[in-house]
Amino acid sequence: MNNQVIELLANLQPRQLAALEAVVAGDSTIVEAVKSAGVSPRSWYQWLQEPTFAQAYQALKRVRAQRILARMEGSNERD
């Protein structure tokens, strides 16, 4: 994770971080994920209107996508 992402995350509230972690894990829908983090879906969607939160969410999605691609490339090399 690069410094820019870390700086974005450092500016978020603990509830926002918990919601991001749950959503980015990708094991459920956004609504289920935020509820599992103790956050209402309404709060999630309101936070997405905040530039810092929205940027952090987009950055974490990119990081997750990069990790998935790296894993896929690694498994293709073994085949």
PyMOL commands that set and color helices and strands:
alter all, ss='L'
color gray80, all
select helices_A, chain A and resi 3-10+14-25+30-36+41-47+51-78
alter helices_A, ss='H'
color red, helices_A
deselect
rebuild
show_as cartoon
